[in-house]
Amino acid sequence: MFKILAIDDDRDILALIRNILQRDQHLVSVRDQAHQLTVEDVQGYDLILLDVMMPQLDGFEFCRLIRSAVDCPILFLTARSEEEAIVEGLLTGADDYLTKPFGVRELSARVNAHLRRERREKHPSRQQIGSLDFDFDMKQIWLGENLLPLTKNEYKICEYLARNRNRVFTREEIYDAVYGMDGQALHSTITEFIRSIRKKCKEHDVMPITTVWGVGYRWQ
């Protein structure tokens, strides 16, 4: 049994989500006002479902506010299917998204896939890889005393590449490592994530990810 939080201003959607996920034996909490929640209110959950279009405080901004304090997967619920909006949402730190209207089986399968993946991706200890120090327990990367402000998926990409240092990976291979075979995000988000990682690393005069033109990316 996992603890799941669903945040959506549509109470009918919340009732549907609760009914679906309770059938899977999950403990589901629902809230219909994101702007009334504090960081403490969203901690302690194994997964968060977060609506994008909400009054007063939208899902993108709320995700930015809580991401550094919440380690669990965050899935956006959105009626917006434009590529730019989806990429924006994932770059705020979300792990995936579901487009409304979604089916019962799709919601159940996507949620349970993320929960299974999260349970598998627990790595012990710390390791120095190149000039960067990886804390696998905390899912953080340090450069000396400086913590790189990476989103969850940015960290996943860095860890995947760093653990396989000097091997070249295509964008599609990196996508599968981050989202799995059941991912529904756009492959172009990987390019955006890597661009963001490079920008954050460049501020500390390091550039660990190189492009192998026509092939993919490598951690050096």
Stockholm file with secondary structure:
# STOCKHOLM 1.0

chainA/1-220         MFKILAIDDDRDILALIRNILQRDQHLVSVRDQAHQLTVEDVQGYDLILLDVMMPQLDGFEFCRLIRSAVDCPILFLTARSEEEAIVEGLLTGADDYLTKPFGVRELSARVNAHLRRERREKHPSRQQIGSLDFDFDMKQIWLGENLLPLTKNEYKICEYLARNRNRVFTREEIYDAVYGMDGQALHSTITEFIRSIRKKCKEHDVMPITTVWGVGYRWQ
#=GR chainA/1-220 SS CCEEEEECSCHHHHHHHHHHHHHTTCEEEEESCGGGCCTGGGTTCSEEEEESSCSSSCHHHHHHHHGGGCCSCEEEEESCCCHHHHHHHHHTTCCEEEESSCCHHHHHHHHHHHHHHHHHCCCCSEEEETTEEEETTTTEEEETTEECCCCHHHHHHHHHHHHTTTCEECHHHHHHHHHCTTCCSCTHHHHHHHHHHHHHHHTTTCCCEEEETTTEEEEC
#=GC SS_cons         CCEEEEECSCHHHHHHHHHHHHHTTCEEEEESCGGGCCTGGGTTCSEEEEESSCSSSCHHHHHHHHGGGCCSCEEEEESCCCHHHHHHHHHTTCCEEEESSCCHHHHHHHHHHHHHHHHHCCCCSEEEETTEEEETTTTEEEETTEECCCCHHHHHHHHHHHHTTTCEECHHHHHHHHHCTTCCSCTHHHHHHHHHHHHHHHTTTCCCEEEETTTEEEEC
//
